[in-house]
Amino acid sequence: MDRTQDVQDAGRGSQAVVPTAVRTRESAVTTLAEDLVLLLVDPASGRPAVGSPTLDRGLAGALLLDLALRERLAVEGGGRRLRLSVVNPSPTGEPVVDVALVELGRAPLRARRAVDQLAGRIRGPVFERLEQRGLLVPRRARRWGVLPATVWDVVGERERERLRAGVERVLLHDQPPDVRLTCLVSLLHSVRAEHRVVDGPVRRIRARAAAIAGDELLGTAGRGSVAAIRGAVLLNHPYTTGADAQSRPPSFS
């Protein structure tokens, strides 16, 4: 099996690659982007529960939040006019995050532009990193019984269940989320997939996720830049604004 082709199948249009010098499994802590993929890949079908454009923008937002949590981004302004700039371009040691650092460059960018710049270029590296961690394994399949495709077997069931259970406690049992869970729930809400991860009353799940995505927890926790970036990502996502907020994202098939 050609590994390069597998990664290209998982992230068509992605030009960024994980540097070979850092292709290791030394970090036990996954990124928000990896957590998002692990939750969205359906264990039954091996495919993400949302369409490719939605997944790409969700991953772009996740990586911006990963950078903010590492204090690598500075923010200026707010809402749709918020601008981001990399304040420390040195490698983090986490391959997927380092790809995002390179893609963003040093010039200040509006949040929408930053999302656009990352979307479609980091899906492949994220899936590859999850494979390196032993959490996903690629498998050849046929779409509609005809077209060749790559699907992903979830072999990191314990890690996925840990993440899913954390989201469930927050969305169904009203457990106060920490900063990381707040970011993850906000990302799931931005791609309208919270109800695909947690079983229960859909309206209740969506309402709770919306409340978390809109609260000020991150700001009051001293994470103002993360809160600002999170808000900008939600504002700039097509499924959380205007009339599009009422529409469903395209399904992956």
C-alpha positions as a Markdown table, in Angstrom:
| # | Residue | x | y | z |
|---|---|---|---|---|
| 1 | Met | 0.0 | 0.0 | 0.0 |
| 2 | Asp | 1.4 | 3.4 | -1.0 |
| 3 | Arg | 1.4 | 5.6 | 2.2 |
| 4 | Thr | 1.7 | 8.8 | 0.3 |
| 5 | Gln | -1.4 | 8.0 | -1.8 |
| 6 | Asp | -3.4 | 7.1 | 1.3 |
| 7 | Val | -2.7 | 10.5 | 2.9 |
| 8 | Gln | -3.6 | 12.3 | -0.4 |
| 9 | Asp | -6.9 | 10.3 | -0.5 |
| 10 | Ala | -7.7 | 11.4 | 3.0 |
| 11 | Gly | -6.9 | 15.1 | 2.3 |
| 12 | Arg | -7.3 | 15.9 | -1.4 |
| 13 | Gly | -5.9 | 19.2 | -2.3 |
| 14 | Ser | -3.6 | 19.2 | 0.7 |
| 15 | Gln | -0.1 | 20.3 | -0.2 |
| 16 | Ala | 1.4 | 20.5 | 3.3 |
| 17 | Val | 3.3 | 17.5 | 4.6 |
| 18 | Val | 4.5 | 16.5 | 8.1 |
| 19 | Pro | 8.3 | 17.0 | 8.2 |
| 20 | Thr | 10.1 | 13.6 | 8.3 |
| 21 | Ala | 12.4 | 14.8 | 11.0 |
| 22 | Val | 9.5 | 15.0 | 13.5 |
| 23 | Arg | 7.5 | 11.9 | 12.5 |
| 24 | Thr | 7.6 | 10.4 | 15.9 |
| 25 | Arg | 5.0 | 9.3 | 18.5 |
| 26 | Glu | 6.8 | 11.0 | 21.5 |
| 27 | Ser | 3.9 | 13.3 | 22.3 |
| 28 | Ala | 1.0 | 11.6 | 24.2 |
| 29 | Val | -1.1 | 14.7 | 24.0 |
| 30 | Thr | -3.2 | 15.0 | 20.9 |
| 31 | Thr | -4.0 | 18.3 | 19.3 |
| 32 | Leu | -7.6 | 19.7 | 19.1 |
| 33 | Ala | -7.5 | 19.0 | 15.3 |
| 34 | Glu | -6.7 | 15.4 | 16.0 |
| 35 | Asp | -9.4 | 15.2 | 18.7 |
| 36 | Leu | -11.9 | 16.6 | 16.3 |
| 37 | Val | -11.1 | 14.1 | 13.6 |
| 38 | Leu | -11.2 | 11.2 | 16.0 |
| 39 | Leu | -14.6 | 12.2 | 17.1 |
| 40 | Leu | -16.0 | 12.8 | 13.6 |
| 41 | Val | -14.8 | 9.6 | 12.0 |
| 42 | Asp | -17.7 | 7.2 | 12.1 |
| 43 | Pro | -16.4 | 3.8 | 13.5 |
| 44 | Ala | -19.0 | 2.0 | 11.4 |
| 45 | Ser | -18.3 | 3.5 | 8.0 |
| 46 | Gly | -14.7 | 4.8 | 8.5 |
| 47 | Arg | -15.7 | 8.1 | 7.1 |
| 48 | Pro | -16.1 | 11.6 | 8.7 |
| 49 | Ala | -19.6 | 12.5 | 9.7 |
| 50 | Val | -19.4 | 15.8 | 7.9 |
| 51 | Gly | -18.5 | 16.8 | 4.3 |
| 52 | Ser | -14.9 | 17.5 | 3.2 |
| 53 | Pro | -15.3 | 21.4 | 3.0 |
| 54 | Thr | -16.8 | 21.5 | 6.5 |
| 55 | Leu | -14.2 | 19.2 | 7.9 |
| 56 | Asp | -11.4 | 21.3 | 6.3 |
| 57 | Arg | -12.7 | 24.5 | 7.9 |
| 58 | Gly | -13.3 | 22.9 | 11.2 |
| 59 | Leu | -9.7 | 21.6 | 11.2 |
| 60 | Ala | -8.4 | 25.0 | 10.3 |
| 61 | Gly | -10.2 | 26.5 | 13.3 |
| 62 | Ala | -8.9 | 23.7 | 15.5 |
| 63 | Leu | -5.3 | 24.5 | 14.6 |
| 64 | Leu | -5.8 | 28.2 | 15.2 |
| 65 | Leu | -7.0 | 27.3 | 18.7 |
| 66 | Asp | -4.1 | 24.9 | 19.2 |
| 67 | Leu | -1.7 | 27.7 | 18.3 |
| 68 | Ala | -3.6 | 30.1 | 20.7 |
| 69 | Leu | -3.4 | 27.7 | 23.6 |
| 70 | Arg | 0.3 | 27.5 | 23.0 |
| 71 | Glu | 0.5 | 31.3 | 23.1 |
| 72 | Arg | 1.8 | 31.4 | 19.5 |
| 73 | Leu | -0.7 | 33.9 | 18.2 |
| 74 | Ala | -1.5 | 37.5 | 18.9 |
| 75 | Val | -4.9 | 39.0 | 18.2 |
| 76 | Glu | -6.0 | 42.5 | 17.2 |
| 77 | Gly | -9.5 | 43.7 | 16.9 |
| 78 | Gly | -12.5 | 41.5 | 17.3 |
| 79 | Gly | -15.3 | 39.6 | 15.5 |
| 80 | Arg | -15.0 | 39.6 | 11.8 |
| 81 | Arg | -12.3 | 42.2 | 11.9 |
| 82 | Leu | -10.1 | 40.3 | 14.2 |
| 83 | Arg | -6.5 | 39.9 | 12.9 |
| 84 | Leu | -4.1 | 37.1 | 13.8 |
| 85 | Ser | -0.3 | 37.1 | 13.7 |
| 86 | Val | 2.3 | 34.5 | 14.7 |
| 87 | Val | 4.4 | 35.9 | 17.5 |
| 88 | Asn | 6.7 | 32.9 | 17.9 |
| 89 | Pro | 7.4 | 30.9 | 14.7 |
| 90 | Ser | 9.8 | 28.4 | 16.3 |
| 91 | Pro | 8.8 | 24.7 | 16.0 |
| 92 | Thr | 6.5 | 23.4 | 18.8 |
| 93 | Gly | 7.6 | 19.8 | 18.4 |
| 94 | Glu | 4.1 | 18.9 | 17.4 |
| 95 | Pro | 4.1 | 18.1 | 13.6 |
| 96 | Val | 0.6 | 19.2 | 12.8 |
| 97 | Val | 0.8 | 22.4 | 14.7 |
| 98 | Asp | 4.2 | 23.2 | 13.1 |
| 99 | Val | 2.6 | 22.7 | 9.6 |
| 100 | Ala | 0.0 | 25.4 | 10.6 |
| 101 | Leu | 2.8 | 27.8 | 11.7 |
| 102 | Val | 4.5 | 27.5 | 8.3 |
| 103 | Glu | 1.3 | 27.9 | 6.4 |
| 104 | Leu | 0.3 | 31.1 | 8.3 |
| 105 | Gly | 3.6 | 32.9 | 7.9 |
| 106 | Arg | 4.4 | 36.1 | 9.8 |
| 107 | Ala | 2.1 | 38.7 | 8.2 |
| 108 | Pro | -1.1 | 39.6 | 10.2 |
| 109 | Leu | -4.2 | 37.9 | 8.7 |
| 110 | Arg | -7.9 | 38.3 | 9.2 |
| 111 | Ala | -9.5 | 35.3 | 10.8 |
| 112 | Arg | -11.4 | 34.3 | 7.7 |
| 113 | Arg | -8.2 | 34.6 | 5.6 |
| 114 | Ala | -6.3 | 32.5 | 8.2 |
| 115 | Val | -9.0 | 29.8 | 8.0 |
| 116 | Asp | -9.0 | 29.9 | 4.2 |
| 117 | Gln | -5.2 | 29.6 | 4.2 |
| 118 | Leu | -5.2 | 26.4 | 6.4 |
| 119 | Ala | -8.4 | 24.8 | 5.0 |
| 120 | Gly | -7.6 | 22.0 | 2.5 |
| 121 | Arg | -3.9 | 21.9 | 3.4 |
| 122 | Ile | -3.8 | 20.3 | 6.7 |
| 123 | Arg | -6.3 | 17.4 | 6.5 |
| 124 | Gly | -3.7 | 15.0 | 5.2 |
| 125 | Pro | -1.2 | 15.8 | 7.9 |
| 126 | Val | -3.8 | 15.4 | 10.6 |
| 127 | Phe | -4.9 | 12.0 | 9.4 |
| 128 | Glu | -1.3 | 10.9 | 9.0 |
| 129 | Arg | -0.5 | 12.0 | 12.6 |
| 130 | Leu | -3.4 | 10.0 | 13.9 |
| 131 | Glu | -2.1 | 7.0 | 12.0 |
| 132 | Gln | 1.3 | 7.5 | 13.5 |
| 133 | Arg | -0.2 | 7.6 | 16.9 |
| 134 | Gly | -1.9 | 4.2 | 16.3 |
| 135 | Leu | -5.4 | 5.7 | 16.6 |
| 136 | Leu | -6.6 | 5.4 | 12.9 |
| 137 | Val | -5.6 | 2.9 | 10.3 |
| 138 | Pro | -6.4 | 3.4 | 6.6 |
| 139 | Arg | -8.2 | 0.9 | 4.5 |
| 140 | Arg | -9.0 | 0.7 | 0.8 |
| 141 | Ala | -12.7 | 0.7 | 0.0 |
| 142 | Arg | -15.1 | 1.5 | -2.9 |
| 143 | Arg | -17.5 | 4.5 | -2.9 |
| 144 | Trp | -20.8 | 3.6 | -4.3 |
| 145 | Gly | -19.2 | 0.2 | -5.1 |
| 146 | Val | -17.2 | 1.7 | -7.9 |
| 147 | Leu | -14.9 | 4.6 | -7.1 |
| 148 | Pro | -11.7 | 3.8 | -5.1 |
| 149 | Ala | -11.5 | 5.5 | -1.7 |
| 150 | Thr | -9.7 | 5.4 | 1.6 |
| 151 | Val | -11.7 | 4.9 | 4.8 |
| 152 | Trp | -10.3 | 4.8 | 8.3 |
| 153 | Asp | -10.7 | 2.1 | 10.9 |
| 154 | Val | -10.8 | 3.6 | 14.5 |
| 155 | Val | -8.3 | 1.5 | 16.4 |
| 156 | Gly | -7.9 | 4.0 | 19.2 |
| 157 | Glu | -11.4 | 3.2 | 20.6 |
| 158 | Arg | -10.4 | 4.0 | 24.2 |
| 159 | Glu | -9.1 | 7.4 | 23.3 |
| 160 | Arg | -12.2 | 8.2 | 21.2 |
| 161 | Glu | -14.5 | 7.0 | 24.0 |
| 162 | Arg | -12.6 | 9.2 | 26.5 |
| 163 | Leu | -13.1 | 12.2 | 24.3 |
| 164 | Arg | -16.7 | 11.3 | 23.6 |
| 165 | Ala | -17.5 | 10.7 | 27.2 |
| 166 | Gly | -16.1 | 14.1 | 28.1 |
| 167 | Val | -18.2 | 15.8 | 25.5 |
| 168 | Glu | -21.3 | 13.9 | 26.7 |
| 169 | Arg | -20.8 | 14.9 | 30.3 |
| 170 | Val | -20.7 | 18.6 | 29.2 |
| 171 | Leu | -23.6 | 18.5 | 26.8 |
| 172 | Leu | -26.0 | 16.1 | 28.6 |
| 173 | His | -25.0 | 16.3 | 32.3 |
| 174 | Asp | -24.2 | 20.0 | 32.5 |
| 175 | Gln | -20.6 | 19.4 | 33.7 |
| 176 | Pro | -18.7 | 22.7 | 33.5 |
| 177 | Pro | -16.1 | 22.3 | 30.7 |
| 178 | Asp | -12.5 | 23.2 | 31.1 |
| 179 | Val | -10.7 | 25.4 | 28.5 |
| 180 | Arg | -9.9 | 22.5 | 26.2 |
| 181 | Leu | -13.4 | 20.9 | 26.3 |
| 182 | Thr | -14.9 | 24.4 | 25.6 |
| 183 | Cys | -12.8 | 24.6 | 22.5 |
| 184 | Leu | -13.7 | 21.1 | 21.4 |
| 185 | Val | -17.4 | 21.6 | 21.9 |
| 186 | Ser | -17.2 | 24.9 | 20.1 |
| 187 | Leu | -15.6 | 23.2 | 17.1 |
| 188 | Leu | -18.2 | 20.5 | 17.0 |
| 189 | His | -20.9 | 23.2 | 17.1 |
| 190 | Ser | -19.2 | 25.1 | 14.3 |
| 191 | Val | -19.5 | 22.0 | 12.0 |
| 192 | Arg | -22.9 | 21.2 | 13.4 |
| 193 | Ala | -21.9 | 17.7 | 14.5 |
| 194 | Glu | -22.4 | 17.7 | 18.2 |
| 195 | His | -25.5 | 15.5 | 17.9 |
| 196 | Arg | -23.5 | 13.1 | 15.8 |
| 197 | Val | -21.0 | 12.5 | 18.6 |
| 198 | Val | -23.4 | 12.4 | 21.5 |
| 199 | Asp | -26.7 | 10.4 | 21.6 |
| 200 | Gly | -29.6 | 12.2 | 23.1 |
| 201 | Pro | -32.2 | 14.9 | 22.4 |
| 202 | Val | -30.9 | 16.8 | 19.5 |
| 203 | Arg | -32.4 | 20.2 | 20.4 |
| 204 | Arg | -31.0 | 19.9 | 23.9 |
| 205 | Ile | -27.6 | 18.9 | 22.7 |
| 206 | Arg | -27.4 | 21.7 | 20.2 |
| 207 | Ala | -28.7 | 24.3 | 22.6 |
| 208 | Arg | -26.1 | 23.4 | 25.3 |
| 209 | Ala | -23.3 | 23.4 | 22.7 |
| 210 | Ala | -24.4 | 26.8 | 21.4 |
| 211 | Ala | -24.4 | 28.1 | 25.0 |
| 212 | Ile | -20.9 | 26.9 | 25.5 |
| 213 | Ala | -19.7 | 28.2 | 22.2 |
| 214 | Gly | -21.1 | 31.6 | 23.1 |
| 215 | Asp | -20.1 | 31.9 | 26.7 |
| 216 | Glu | -17.2 | 33.9 | 28.1 |
| 217 | Leu | -15.5 | 31.0 | 30.0 |
| 218 | Leu | -12.3 | 31.3 | 28.1 |
| 219 | Gly | -12.0 | 35.0 | 28.7 |
| 220 | Thr | -12.7 | 34.8 | 32.4 |
| 221 | Ala | -10.2 | 32.0 | 32.7 |
| 222 | Gly | -7.5 | 34.3 | 31.5 |
| 223 | Arg | -7.5 | 33.0 | 27.9 |
| 224 | Gly | -8.7 | 36.1 | 26.2 |
| 225 | Ser | -6.9 | 35.5 | 22.9 |
| 226 | Val | -8.2 | 32.0 | 22.7 |
| 227 | Ala | -11.8 | 33.3 | 23.3 |
| 228 | Ala | -11.3 | 35.9 | 20.6 |
| 229 | Ile | -10.0 | 33.4 | 18.1 |
| 230 | Arg | -12.8 | 30.9 | 19.0 |
| 231 | Gly | -15.4 | 33.5 | 18.5 |
| 232 | Ala | -13.9 | 34.6 | 15.1 |
| 233 | Val | -13.8 | 31.0 | 13.9 |
| 234 | Leu | -17.5 | 30.5 | 14.8 |
| 235 | Leu | -18.4 | 33.9 | 13.2 |
| 236 | Asn | -16.6 | 33.0 | 10.0 |
| 237 | His | -17.9 | 29.4 | 9.7 |
| 238 | Pro | -20.6 | 29.0 | 7.1 |
| 239 | Tyr | -22.7 | 26.8 | 9.3 |
| 240 | Thr | -22.8 | 29.2 | 12.3 |
| 241 | Thr | -23.8 | 32.4 | 10.5 |
| 242 | Gly | -26.9 | 33.9 | 9.0 |
| 243 | Ala | -29.3 | 31.7 | 7.0 |
| 244 | Asp | -26.7 | 29.0 | 6.7 |
| 245 | Ala | -26.9 | 28.3 | 10.4 |
| 246 | Gln | -30.3 | 26.7 | 9.7 |
| 247 | Ser | -28.9 | 24.4 | 6.9 |
| 248 | Arg | -27.3 | 21.1 | 7.3 |
| 249 | Pro | -23.7 | 20.5 | 6.2 |
| 250 | Pro | -23.2 | 18.1 | 3.3 |
| 251 | Ser | -22.8 | 14.5 | 4.3 |
| 252 | Phe | -19.7 | 12.6 | 3.5 |
| 253 | Ser | -20.4 | 9.9 | 1.0 |
